[in-house]
Amino acid sequence: MSTAFLALASTFALVLAVELPDKTLIATLVLTTRFRGWPVFAGVAVAFAVQCVIAVLFGHALTMLPDGVVAAVVAALFGFGAFMLLREGFSVEREAGEDAARTGPGPVSFLRAAMTSFGVLFAAEWGDASQLATAGLTVRYGQPLAVGAGAFLALLVVAAVAVFVGHKVRARIRPKILQRVAGFAFAAFAALAVVQAFVG
């Protein structure tokens, strides 16, 4: 198995696990109650593409630092991501209902709906766990294109799920379980980076 394929597959799996129970799916689902599905999908896809490029460039820039510093930064990125996910995954508060007004798609132009969707998701993804994962995995694998592609594909899958069958998925999948699994995966990556910082 090539390093590039491993990087793509690992990133896809991790970002998908992180984003399925996250605000990305919920925000996209809510947008589809206000606008038609295709402009929403187009807008969020562009937002994801821009965010993935930013995360990969940040991760690539980190590789220019000394190995020990890079490992410490990666450990911090994944450690922070693990903290956020596990805090959400083990919280006892029930999520507030995401019942948007069910007025159906309004008579809004494709461009306006797409730009609104882009703005909402672009803002929502800043500092998100998936962005931290993308930056950290770029450093870990040294395969920015593969990591970026894996993250982007995972985000597109989440958007497609939200646009087409989001309401059914929310009823069948327990978001807390996915958050816990992703949180422990982040913690494992953080621990590995710490070991590399001291051993390497």
Residue, then its C-alpha position, 0 to 999 in steps of 0.5 A: m500500500s503506497t504512502a499516498f493511498l494510506a494518507l488519503a484513506s486515513t484522512f478520509a476515515l478520520v475526517l468522516a468520523v469527525e464531521l458526521p456528528d458535527k455542526t457541518l452536517i447540521a448546518t448543511l441540513v438546516l440550509t437545505t430546509r431553506f434552499r434547494g439542495w444543489p446550490v447548497f451542495a455547490g456552496v459548501a463544496v467550495a467552502f470545503a475546498v478552500q478550507c482544505v487548501i488552507a489546512v494543507l498549506f498550514g500543515h506543509a509549512l509546519t514541515m519546514l520546522p525542526d523535527g522535534v518542534v513539528a512533532a510537538v505542534v502535531a501533538a498539540l493539534f491532535g491533543f486539542g482536537a481530542f479534547m474538543l471531541l471527547r468533551e462533546g462526546f461525553s457531555v450530558e447536555r442534550e442538543a437543542g433541537e435543530d428544527a428549522a422552519r419547514t417552509g421548504p425551498g424558497p424562491v432564491s436564485f442558485l447563486r444566492a443560495a450557494m453564496t449563503s451556504f458557502g459563507v455559513l460553512f466557511a465560517a463554521e469550519w474555522g478551527d474545526a476538528s477536521q481542519l486540525a486533523t488535515a493539518g496534522l495528517t499533512v505533517r504526519y504523512g508528508q503527502p499534502l495532495a493525498v491528505g487534502a483529497g481525503a479530507f475534501l472527499a470526506l467533507l463532500v460525503v458529509a454534505a451529500v448525506a446532509v443534503f439528501v438523507g440528513h434527517k434520516v441519518r440523525a435519527r439512526i446514528r448516535p452522534k456521541i458515539l462517533q465523537r468518542v471514537a474520533g476523539f480517541a483516534f485524535a488522542a492516539f495520534a497525539a500520543l504517537a506524536v509525543v513519542q516521536a518528539f522524544v524518541g526522534 
